[in-house]
Amino acid sequence: MTESVARIIAAVVAIGVVCCALALIVAVHNDEGSDPGTGNVTPEGSPTGSNLPGDISRNATPQQVPGEEQEVENMTSDEIWERAQEIYWSWYRSGTVERMLEEVNMTPDELPDDVIEEMKNATQFEDIIWKWDVDPRNKQVVIHAVFAWNEEHEKELKAVQGRKVGDWTFNVAWEPYMLRTVRRALDAANMTPEELPDEVKEEMEKISAQIGGIRTWELDPRNRLVVAYAHFTWPNDGYETKVDAIQGREISGWTFKAVLEPDVPELMQRALDAANMTPDGVPKEVREELKDLQRGNNRTFSISKWGFDPDNKRVVLYAYSIGSERRRVQDEKGMEALQGREIGDWTLTVIHDVDYEKEREQLVAELLQFRKDHPELEIGAFSISPTELELWVANRTPANEVLNGTVMHGRTVELLWSPVDYAIRLAYENQ
């Protein structure tokens, strides 16, 4: 690694986006465990119309993701990482504004360029901005902000109040700090913060911090009811005990209620649905064992699907192993170790899913050819699970963005891209 590249990476850490750099490594994961689909090869070609592979059904809208290339000669290492920083923030701010406009059913084309640029500049204060409103009739952009912990950002954002950009006006609406989930519940119930007692809001925040896993809150002002919808992965007695403690709690005339919602992995849920079962229909000791297996504990192999046979009290694991001979031997030993294990009065059965192995091997070959045939998609690598297909791209473009959210080979496509990786590469190549 050159000093220049090392300095760039250090800069990425400094701007707090090192997590995005994970895309520098081919990410491989599976709902139940996985192996890499491919190495790094430069692709070539482009899909259009009928030649999209794997019976793709379109359900995604292309997004424009900005990217700018400038030829720069004789750049110093400091200039390289500054350029990488500039490219990253250009992408990030543009993406933030686009997402915000989508929420109000607008596109960037509906606003003057100078208004868009002013909105991009304001994204640096996003730690205290919780909502934007755009009023094209009155030509106003309203930034809803909260007094929080960043006094410097509060000061700078206050300077935006009343700013004129062409014939548009920017205004800032300040509100006291409130947990975002509480604020969303108020919005959904068409309530103002003043209509909900402070003690109730504080209790909602305290419960969110103590329990965790609160997906959303719901407010029923007519019945003065506060409902917490809590997610969990398989029933867990410790978590259930905490949630039960909420039930019926009364604060300032409002009653709290909690609803537990299972957040079961898709492969597991498919098996439960096929057996006409709910998560609660699986005994506690079996749940605990399956939870460990699903996380990857106590197994060396990957799982293509699950099966439940409540009549015979049997759980079936469909296992697959792809890789070197050493890996195959290791996985087969792992399968044997679980074969016939008894958990209470239930039994584990492990079946080597040879059909899935063949399907996956064929899919890898087709994806390698697809990448070779379509270079403008800039696919660097991919990973495969029974339900998803992740495509890692060097740069998001209108051509590859079309694939995001589509169905290819019976799997939902997720497009993955590291803007940090792109910024570093572009700045380094242009030095």
C-alpha positions, 0 to 999 in steps of 0.5 A: 500500500502506497503512502497516498492510498494509506492517507486516503483511507485515513481520511475516510476514517476521519470523515466518519464513513469507514463503514462504507469501505466494507464494500472494498471487500466482497461481502458474502452473507446468506440468510443462513450462511453463504460462500462467495459467488465469484472473485474480482473480474472486470465485466463487459456488455449491457442488458436491454429488453429481452436479453435481461437474464434469469427472467427479470421482472422489473419493479425498480425505478432508476435513480440518477447518482452523481459522479464526476471525473476531473483529470488531475495531474501531479496531485499530492497525497493530501490533494488525493484524499481531499478529492476523495472526500469531495467526491464522497460528499458530493454523492452523499448530499445529492442522494440525501436531497433526492431521498427527501424529495421522494418523500414529498413526491417531487423530483430534482427537475421540479426545482431550480438548480440553485435551490437544489444546491442550497438544499445540498448545503443544508444536509451538513446539519442533518443531525438536527434536521428531522423533516423537510417540507417543499411548497412549490405553490408558495416557493418555500423550503421549510427545514424542521429542526430540533434543538439537540446537542450540536450548538454549532450546527444550530447556530449555522442553521439559524442563519438559513432562516429567511434566506432568498434563493431566486424567488424561493425562500428557506425557513427553519421551524425549530422544535424541542428534542424528541425521539424520532419514533415518538415524533413519527407516532405523533405525525401518524396520529395527527397530533402536536407534541403539546397534545401528548403529556411530557410524562408520556413522551418521556416514558416512550423514550425510556422504554425504547432505551430499556427494551430496544427492538421497538419497531414503531409506536402508535398513538390512539388519542380517542382511547388515550392508548400508547401501543409499542410494536416490538420485534424479536427473533424467535420468542425469547423469555427474557425479552418477553418479560421486559415487554410484559412489564409495559402492559397496562402501565398508566402514565398521566391518564394514558395506558401503555400496551405492547404487541410482540411481532416475530422477526423470523428470517425469511427461510425460517418463515417459509418453512413455518408457513408451509407447515401451517405453524407460528413461531410460538408453535415451536417448543422453547428448547427447539427455538433456542437450538434453531436460533443458534443454528440460524446464527451460524453457531454449532454448524459448519455448513450453509442452509438452503432451506428449513422444514418443520414436521409437527406431526412427527416432531421433526426439524429438517435442515437442508444443508449444502457445501460448495468449495474445496475438498477440505471444506466439503469434508468439514461440512459433511462432518458438521452435518453428521454431528447434528444428524438425529440430535434430540431436543426435548421430544423433537429430532433434527434431521440433516439432508444434503441438498445436492439439487441446490448445490447444482442449481447454485453452481449453474447460477454462478456460471451464468452470473460470471457470463452475465458480468462478462457480457455486460461491462457497463454494469460495472459488476465487481462481485456478487453473493448468492443466498436462496432468497437474495442476489447481491451485486457489488458494483464499482459505480452506480449508474442508470444502467445497473440501477435498473436491476436494483429490486428486480427479481433475477433467477428467483431472487431479489436483487440488491445493488451494493456500492461503496461511494467511499471506494469509488471516491478513493479509486477515482481520486487515486487514478487521477493523481 
